[in-house]
């Protein structure tokens, strides 16, 4: 596994965590824990998955889909529909 450079992940962290806080009324710590420990974030960490080209709203959608289905790959942005 090739790790994604930290500043790329930092960009997504700074975009997705406030989204989670606002939409789900979570504290910053709860939102951070939820995103940083998610399968979505693990996929983002592996550069070989090629997800760094996704816009931040697509990563938000992946996280939401993961919360509902347990699998971020079911997101429309990954399936390509």
MOPAC internal coordinates of N, CA, C and O (Angstrom, degrees):
PM7 1SCF
backbone

  N    0.0000 0     0.00 0     0.00 0    0    0    0
  C    1.4510 1     0.00 0     0.00 0    1    0    0
  C    1.5297 1   108.72 1     0.00 0    2    1    0
  O    1.2310 1   120.89 1   -54.49 1    3    2    1
  N    1.3012 1   115.90 1   125.51 1    3    2    1
  C    1.4632 1   121.47 1   174.02 1    5    3    2
  C    1.5225 1   108.26 1   -94.50 1    6    5    3
  O    1.2310 1   121.01 1   -57.78 1    7    6    5
  N    1.3145 1   115.67 1   122.22 1    7    6    5
  C    1.4638 1   120.74 1  -177.93 1    9    7    6
  C    1.5252 1   111.04 1   -75.99 1   10    9    7
  O    1.2310 1   121.27 1   -39.81 1   11   10    9
  N    1.3138 1   115.17 1   140.19 1   11   10    9
  C    1.4518 1   122.46 1   174.64 1   13   11   10
  C    1.5258 1   109.14 1   -69.84 1   14   13   11
  O    1.2310 1   120.71 1   -36.08 1   15   14   13
  N    1.3104 1   116.26 1   143.92 1   15   14   13
  C    1.4656 1   119.68 1   179.26 1   17   15   14
  C    1.5325 1   109.32 1   -61.15 1   18   17   15
  O    1.2310 1   121.42 1   -36.32 1   19   18   17
  N    1.3144 1   114.88 1   143.68 1   19   18   17
  C    1.4601 1   121.26 1  -171.95 1   21   19   18
  C    1.5259 1   113.26 1   -60.00 1   22   21   19
  O    1.2310 1   119.96 1   144.81 1   23   22   21
  N    1.3414 1   117.69 1   -35.19 1   23   22   21
  C    1.4667 1   117.79 1  -175.94 1   25   23   22
  C    1.5229 1   112.28 1   -73.23 1   26   25   23
  O    1.2310 1   119.74 1   156.46 1   27   26   25
  N    1.3099 1   118.11 1   -23.54 1   27   26   25
  C    1.4641 1   120.26 1   174.37 1   29   27   26
  C    1.5272 1   109.55 1   -70.97 1   30   29   27
  O    1.2310 1   120.32 1   135.12 1   31   30   29
  N    1.3155 1   117.00 1   -44.88 1   31   30   29
  C    1.4630 1   120.24 1   177.26 1   33   31   30
  C    1.5191 1   111.12 1   -64.32 1   34   33   31
  O    1.2310 1   120.78 1   142.01 1   35   34   33
  N    1.3193 1   116.12 1   -37.99 1   35   34   33
  C    1.4618 1   120.65 1   179.18 1   37   35   34
  C    1.5275 1   110.53 1   -60.06 1   38   37   35
  O    1.2310 1   120.20 1   140.51 1   39   38   37
  N    1.3247 1   117.23 1   -39.49 1   39   38   37
  C    1.4699 1   120.63 1   177.74 1   41   39   38
  C    1.5304 1   110.04 1   -58.37 1   42   41   39
  O    1.2310 1   120.48 1   129.69 1   43   42   41
  N    1.3297 1   116.68 1   -50.31 1   43   42   41
  C    1.4620 1   119.96 1  -178.89 1   45   43   42
  C    1.5244 1   111.37 1   -65.38 1   46   45   43
  O    1.2310 1   120.31 1   140.56 1   47   46   45
  N    1.3388 1   117.02 1   -39.44 1   47   46   45
  C    1.4611 1   119.82 1   177.91 1   49   47   46
  C    1.5251 1   110.51 1   -58.33 1   50   49   47
  O    1.2310 1   120.51 1   136.81 1   51   50   49
  N    1.3118 1   116.64 1   -43.19 1   51   50   49
  C    1.4741 1   121.11 1  -178.05 1   53   51   50
  C    1.5285 1   113.04 1   -70.86 1   54   53   51
  O    1.2310 1   119.86 1   160.69 1   55   54   53
  N    1.3132 1   117.87 1   -19.31 1   55   54   53
  C    1.4567 1   121.46 1   177.99 1   57   55   54
  C    1.5295 1   112.14 1   -92.69 1   58   57   55
  O    1.2310 1   120.67 1   137.39 1   59   58   57
  N    1.3166 1   116.33 1   -42.61 1   59   58   57
  C    1.4603 1   121.07 1  -172.41 1   61   59   58
  C    1.5336 1   112.43 1   -79.63 1   62   61   59
  O    1.2310 1   119.87 1   139.51 1   63   62   61
  N    1.3114 1   117.84 1   -40.49 1   63   62   61
  C    1.4659 1   120.31 1  -176.53 1   65   63   62
  C    1.5344 1   112.36 1   -60.88 1   66   65   63
  O    1.2310 1   118.64 1   134.20 1   67   66   65
  N    1.3367 1   120.20 1   -45.80 1   67   66   65
  C    1.4760 1   118.73 1   175.72 1   69   67   66
  C    1.5371 1   112.79 1   -62.39 1   70   69   67
  O    1.2310 1   120.46 1   145.32 1   71   70   69
  N    1.3314 1   116.72 1   -34.68 1   71   70   69
  C    1.4666 1   120.42 1   176.10 1   73   71   70
  C    1.5288 1   110.12 1   -59.52 1   74   73   71
  O    1.2310 1   120.51 1   132.74 1   75   74   73
  N    1.3339 1   116.64 1   -47.26 1   75   74   73
  C    1.4667 1   121.41 1   179.83 1   77   75   74
  C    1.5253 1   110.28 1   -63.18 1   78   77   75
  O    1.2310 1   120.57 1   137.19 1   79   78   77
  N    1.3189 1   116.52 1   -42.81 1   79   78   77
  C    1.4679 1   120.61 1   179.49 1   81   79   78
  C    1.5197 1   111.11 1   -59.87 1   82   81   79
  O    1.2310 1   120.36 1   133.20 1   83   82   81
  N    1.3299 1   116.92 1   -46.80 1   83   82   81
  C    1.4608 1   121.27 1  -177.00 1   85   83   82
  C    1.5270 1   112.51 1   -69.60 1   86   85   83
  O    1.2310 1   120.72 1   132.21 1   87   86   85
  N    1.3219 1   116.24 1   -47.79 1   87   86   85
  C    1.4589 1   119.79 1  -173.93 1   89   87   86
  C    1.5272 1   112.89 1   -72.39 1   90   89   87
  O    1.2310 1   120.41 1   144.09 1   91   90   89
  N    1.3255 1   116.83 1   -35.91 1   91   90   89
  C    1.4603 1   120.22 1  -174.23 1   93   91   90
  C    1.5234 1   113.65 1  -109.88 1   94   93   91
  O    1.2310 1   121.04 1  -172.80 1   95   94   93
  N    1.3400 1   115.62 1     7.20 1   95   94   93
  C    1.4683 1   121.79 1   176.16 1   97   95   94
  C    1.5310 1   111.89 1    53.08 1   98   97   95
  O    1.2310 1   121.16 1  -132.15 1   99   98   97
  N    1.3402 1   115.39 1    47.85 1   99   98   97
  C    1.4571 1   121.51 1   178.30 1  101   99   98
  C    1.5215 1   109.65 1  -103.69 1  102  101   99
  O    1.2310 1   120.86 1   -23.55 1  103  102  101
  N    1.3198 1   115.97 1   156.45 1  103  102  101
  C    1.4575 1   119.33 1   172.83 1  105  103  102
  C    1.5243 1   108.80 1   -71.25 1  106  105  103
  O    1.2310 1   120.93 1   -13.72 1  107  106  105
  N    1.3119 1   115.82 1   166.28 1  107  106  105
  C    1.4554 1   119.59 1   179.79 1  109  107  106
  C    1.5301 1   110.81 1   -59.98 1  110  109  107
  O    1.2310 1   120.05 1   137.13 1  111  110  109
  N    1.3157 1   117.52 1   -42.87 1  111  110  109
  C    1.4629 1   121.00 1  -179.00 1  113  111  110
  C    1.5289 1   111.43 1   -64.69 1  114  113  111
  O    1.2310 1   120.25 1   138.53 1  115  114  113
  N    1.3254 1   117.14 1   -41.47 1  115  114  113
  C    1.4671 1   120.54 1   178.73 1  117  115  114
  C    1.5215 1   111.04 1   -64.45 1  118  117  115
  O    1.2310 1   120.63 1   136.96 1  119  118  117
  N    1.3281 1   116.40 1   -43.04 1  119  118  117
  C    1.4629 1   120.65 1   179.74 1  121  119  118
  C    1.5231 1   110.83 1   -66.33 1  122  121  119
  O    1.2310 1   120.55 1   137.58 1  123  122  121
  N    1.3222 1   116.56 1   -42.42 1  123  122  121
  C    1.4688 1   120.07 1   178.51 1  125  123  122
  C    1.5223 1   110.54 1   -61.55 1  126  125  123
  O    1.2310 1   120.65 1   132.99 1  127  126  125
  N    1.3046 1   116.36 1   -47.01 1  127  126  125
  C    1.4674 1   120.42 1  -179.56 1  129  127  126
  C    1.5195 1   110.43 1   -60.95 1  130  129  127
  O    1.2310 1   120.51 1   135.92 1  131  130  129
  N    1.3124 1   116.63 1   -44.08 1  131  130  129
  C    1.4527 1   121.18 1  -178.26 1  133  131  130
  C    1.5306 1   111.65 1   -62.46 1  134  133  131
  O    1.2310 1   120.50 1   136.92 1  135  134  133
  N    1.3253 1   116.65 1   -43.08 1  135  134  133
  C    1.4675 1   119.42 1  -178.18 1  137  135  134
  C    1.5246 1   112.21 1   -78.15 1  138  137  135
  O    1.2310 1   120.10 1   133.46 1  139  138  137
  N    1.3259 1   117.41 1   -46.54 1  139  138  137
  C    1.4629 1   120.08 1  -174.80 1  141  139  138
  C    1.5224 1   113.07 1   -67.23 1  142  141  139
  O    1.2310 1   119.98 1   154.64 1  143  142  141
  N    1.3263 1   117.65 1   -25.36 1  143  142  141
  C    1.4575 1   120.98 1   178.87 1  145  143  142
  C    1.5246 1   112.89 1   -98.11 1  146  145  143
  O    1.2310 1   120.09 1  -171.50 1  147  146  145
  N    1.3178 1   117.44 1     8.50 1  147  146  145
  C    1.4592 1   121.35 1  -176.08 1  149  147  146
  C    1.5331 1   112.26 1   -84.91 1  150  149  147
  O    1.2310 1   121.46 1   -18.74 1  151  150  149
  N    1.3215 1   114.82 1   161.26 1  151  150  149
  C    1.4645 1   120.74 1   173.78 1  153  151  150
  C    1.5249 1   110.05 1   -64.40 1  154  153  151
  O    1.2310 1   120.80 1   146.77 1  155  154  153
  N    1.3159 1   116.07 1   -33.23 1  155  154  153
  C    1.4576 1   120.99 1   178.57 1  157  155  154
  C    1.5245 1   110.20 1   -58.37 1  158  157  155
  O    1.2310 1   120.56 1   131.27 1  159  158  157
  N    1.3176 1   116.53 1   -48.73 1  159  158  157
  C    1.4625 1   119.95 1  -179.70 1  161  159  158
  C    1.5257 1   110.48 1   -65.48 1  162  161  159
  O    1.2310 1   120.08 1   142.32 1  163  162  161
  N    1.3165 1   117.46 1   -37.68 1  163  162  161
  C    1.4676 1   120.62 1   177.61 1  165  163  162
  C    1.5273 1   110.52 1   -61.75 1  166  165  163
  O    1.2310 1   120.30 1   140.46 1  167  166  165
  N    1.3214 1   117.04 1   -39.54 1  167  166  165
  C    1.4690 1   120.20 1   176.44 1  169  167  166
  C    1.5247 1   111.12 1   -64.84 1  170  169  167
  O    1.2310 1   120.88 1   141.67 1  171  170  169
  N    1.3229 1   115.91 1   -38.33 1  171  170  169
  C    1.4634 1   120.39 1   179.34 1  173  171  170
  C    1.5338 1   111.14 1   -67.14 1  174  173  171
  O    1.2310 1   120.33 1   148.15 1  175  174  173
  N    1.3182 1   116.98 1   -31.85 1  175  174  173
  C    1.4640 1   121.45 1  -178.25 1  177  175  174
  C    1.5262 1   112.78 1   -67.87 1  178  177  175
  O    1.2310 1   120.09 1   153.47 1  179  178  177
  N    1.3235 1   117.42 1   -26.53 1  179  178  177
  C    1.4641 1   121.32 1  -178.50 1  181  179  178
  C    1.5224 1   109.63 1   -93.05 1  182  181  179
  O    1.2310 1   120.58 1   -71.14 1  183  182  181
  N    1.3142 1   116.50 1   108.86 1  183  182  181
  C    1.4648 1   122.00 1  -176.22 1  185  183  182
  C    1.5284 1   111.68 1   -61.90 1  186  185  183
  O    1.2310 1   119.92 1   154.38 1  187  186  185
  N    1.3103 1   117.76 1   -25.62 1  187  186  185
  C    1.4648 1   121.55 1  -178.46 1  189  187  186
  C    1.5265 1   112.68 1   -67.33 1  190  189  187
  O    1.2310 1   119.83 1   162.30 1  191  190  189
  N    1.3251 1   117.93 1   -17.70 1  191  190  189
  C    1.4634 1   120.91 1   177.47 1  193  191  190
  C    1.5237 1   111.94 1   -74.27 1  194  193  191
  O    1.2310 1   119.87 1   161.90 1  195  194  193
  N    1.3177 1   117.85 1   -18.10 1  195  194  193
  C    1.4606 1   121.73 1   177.10 1  197  195  194
  C    1.5122 1   114.62 1    68.37 1  198  197  195
  O    1.2310 1   120.00 1  -149.39 1  199  198  197
  N    1.3138 1   117.61 1    30.61 1  199  198  197
  C    1.4643 1   120.48 1  -176.48 1  201  199  198
  C    1.5195 1   113.86 1   -92.23 1  202  201  199
  O    1.2310 1   119.83 1   179.39 1  203  202  201
  N    1.3090 1   117.94 1    -0.61 1  203  202  201
  C    1.4665 1   119.71 1  -177.80 1  205  203  202
  C    1.5269 1   112.69 1   -72.45 1  206  205  203
  O    1.2310 1   119.99 1   171.42 1  207  206  205
  N    1.3005 1   117.63 1    -8.58 1  207  206  205
  C    1.4627 1   120.81 1   176.97 1  209  207  206
  C    1.5208 1   112.25 1   -88.11 1  210  209  207
  O    1.2310 1   120.44 1   173.90 1  211  210  209
  N    1.3273 1   116.76 1    -6.10 1  211  210  209
  C    1.4614 1   120.20 1  -179.05 1  213  211  210
  C    1.5253 1   111.01 1   -75.40 1  214  213  211
  O    1.2310 1   120.28 1   -37.22 1  215  214  213
  N    1.3205 1   117.07 1   142.78 1  215  214  213
  C    1.4727 1   119.27 1   173.16 1  217  215  214
  C    1.5273 1   109.56 1   -71.31 1  218  217  215
  O    1.2310 1   121.01 1   -19.27 1  219  218  217
  N    1.3129 1   115.68 1   160.73 1  219  218  217
  C    1.4663 1   120.12 1  -176.40 1  221  219  218
  C    1.5248 1   112.65 1   -61.40 1  222  221  219
  O    1.2310 1   119.59 1   146.57 1  223  222  221
  N    1.3311 1   118.39 1   -33.43 1  223  222  221
  C    1.4621 1   119.44 1   179.78 1  225  223  222
  C    1.5275 1   111.31 1   -67.64 1  226  225  223
  O    1.2310 1   119.87 1   153.23 1  227  226  225
  N    1.3272 1   117.85 1   -26.77 1  227  226  225
  C    1.4613 1   120.93 1   176.36 1  229  227  226
  C    1.5280 1   110.40 1   -70.76 1  230  229  227
  O    1.2310 1   120.49 1   141.94 1  231  230  229
  N    1.3237 1   116.66 1   -38.06 1  231  230  229
  C    1.4606 1   120.47 1   177.28 1  233  231  230
  C    1.5243 1   109.70 1   -67.33 1  234  233  231
  O    1.2310 1   120.05 1   141.91 1  235  234  233
  N    1.3263 1   117.50 1   -38.09 1  235  234  233
  C    1.4644 1   121.11 1   175.41 1  237  235  234
  C    1.5237 1   109.97 1   -60.38 1  238  237  235
  O    1.2310 1   120.59 1   137.15 1  239  238  237
  N    1.3286 1   116.48 1   -42.85 1  239  238  237
  C    1.4590 1   120.67 1   179.14 1  241  239  238
  C    1.5254 1   110.82 1   -64.65 1  242  241  239
  O    1.2310 1   120.40 1   138.48 1  243  242  241
  N    1.3207 1   116.84 1   -41.52 1  243  242  241
  C    1.4685 1   119.95 1   177.72 1  245  243  242
  C    1.5274 1   110.72 1   -59.21 1  246  245  243
  O    1.2310 1   120.67 1   136.12 1  247  246  245
  N    1.3283 1   116.32 1   -43.88 1  247  246  245
  C    1.4625 1   120.10 1   179.74 1  249  247  246
  C    1.5341 1   110.27 1   -62.85 1  250  249  247
  O    1.2310 1   120.34 1   135.61 1  251  250  249
  N    1.3268 1   116.96 1   -44.39 1  251  250  249
  C    1.4716 1   120.48 1   179.87 1  253  251  250
  C    1.5208 1   111.19 1   -62.78 1  254  253  251
  O    1.2310 1   120.34 1   136.41 1  255  254  253
  N    1.3160 1   116.95 1   -43.59 1  255  254  253
  C    1.4627 1   120.78 1   178.72 1  257  255  254
  C    1.5249 1   109.91 1   -62.00 1  258  257  255
  O    1.2310 1   120.76 1   139.98 1  259  258  257
  N    1.3103 1   116.16 1   -40.02 1  259  258  257
  C    1.4625 1   119.97 1   177.20 1  261  259  258
  C    1.5219 1   111.09 1   -60.95 1  262  261  259
  O    1.2310 1   119.67 1   139.50 1  263  262  261
  N    1.3288 1   118.23 1   -40.50 1  263  262  261
  C    1.4577 1   121.52 1  -179.96 1  265  263  262
  C    1.5228 1   111.15 1   -64.66 1  266  265  263
  O    1.2310 1   120.50 1   147.59 1  267  266  265
  N    1.3310 1   116.66 1   -32.41 1  267  266  265
  C    1.4674 1   121.30 1  -177.85 1  269  267  266
  C    1.5235 1   111.61 1   -84.35 1  270  269  267
  O    1.2310 1   120.66 1   133.30 1  271  270  269
  N    1.3406 1   116.35 1   -46.70 1  271  270  269
  C    1.4637 1   120.59 1  -171.96 1  273  271  270
  C    1.5223 1   114.02 1  -105.71 1  274  273  271
  O    1.2310 1   120.65 1   162.09 1  275  274  273
  N    1.3283 1   116.36 1   -17.91 1  275  274  273
  C    1.4560 1   119.83 1  -176.35 1  277  275  274
  C    1.5206 1   113.50 1    88.88 1  278  277  275
  O    1.2310 1   120.27 1   179.13 1  279  278  277
  N    1.3280 1   117.09 1    -0.87 1  279  278  277
  C    1.4589 1   120.97 1  -177.09 1  281  279  278
  C    1.5310 1   111.01 1  -139.20 1  282  281  279
  O    1.2310 1   119.84 1   -69.98 1  283  282  281
  N    1.3389 1   117.92 1   110.02 1  283  282  281
  C    1.4691 1   120.00 1  -178.44 1  285  283  282
  C    1.5283 1   113.51 1   -67.01 1  286  285  283
  O    1.2310 1   120.00 1   159.69 1  287  286  285
  N    1.3125 1   117.61 1   -20.31 1  287  286  285
  C    1.4751 1   120.68 1  -179.04 1  289  287  286
  C    1.5316 1   112.32 1   -70.09 1  290  289  287
  O    1.2310 1   120.11 1   171.51 1  291  290  289
  N    1.3271 1   117.39 1    -8.49 1  291  290  289
  C    1.4646 1   120.69 1   176.86 1  293  291  290
  C    1.5250 1   111.83 1   -83.16 1  294  293  291
  O    1.2310 1   120.18 1   178.71 1  295  294  293
  N    1.3206 1   117.27 1    -1.29 1  295  294  293
  C    1.4648 1   121.55 1   177.55 1  297  295  294
  C    1.5190 1   110.04 1   -63.21 1  298  297  295
  O    1.2310 1   120.62 1   -35.92 1  299  298  297
  N    1.2992 1   116.41 1   144.08 1  299  298  297
  C    1.4582 1   121.56 1   179.28 1  301  299  298
  C    1.5425 1   110.83 1   -60.44 1  302  301  299
  O    1.2310 1   120.38 1   152.90 1  303  302  301
  N    1.3187 1   116.89 1   -27.10 1  303  302  301
  C    1.4602 1   120.41 1  -179.50 1  305  303  302
  C    1.5220 1   112.53 1   -73.27 1  306  305  303
  O    1.2310 1   120.46 1   156.00 1  307  306  305
  N    1.3185 1   116.72 1   -24.00 1  307  306  305
  C    1.4560 1   121.00 1   176.73 1  309  307  306
  C    1.5243 1   110.01 1   -90.16 1  310  309  307
  O    1.2310 1   120.68 1   138.30 1  311  310  309
  N    1.3172 1   116.31 1   -41.70 1  311  310  309
  C    1.4724 1   120.64 1  -179.42 1  313  311  310
  C    1.5197 1   110.96 1   -66.97 1  314  313  311
  O    1.2310 1   120.40 1   149.32 1  315  314  313
  N    1.3385 1   116.85 1   -30.68 1  315  314  313
  C    1.4594 1   121.04 1   177.86 1  317  315  314
  C    1.5212 1   114.72 1    79.97 1  318  317  315
  O    1.2310 1   120.52 1  -153.25 1  319  318  317
  N    1.3010 1   116.60 1    26.75 1  319  318  317
  C    1.4834 1   119.56 1  -179.95 1  321  319  318
  C    1.5068 1   111.11 1   -84.92 1  322  321  319
  O    1.2310 1   120.10 1   180.00 1  323  322  321

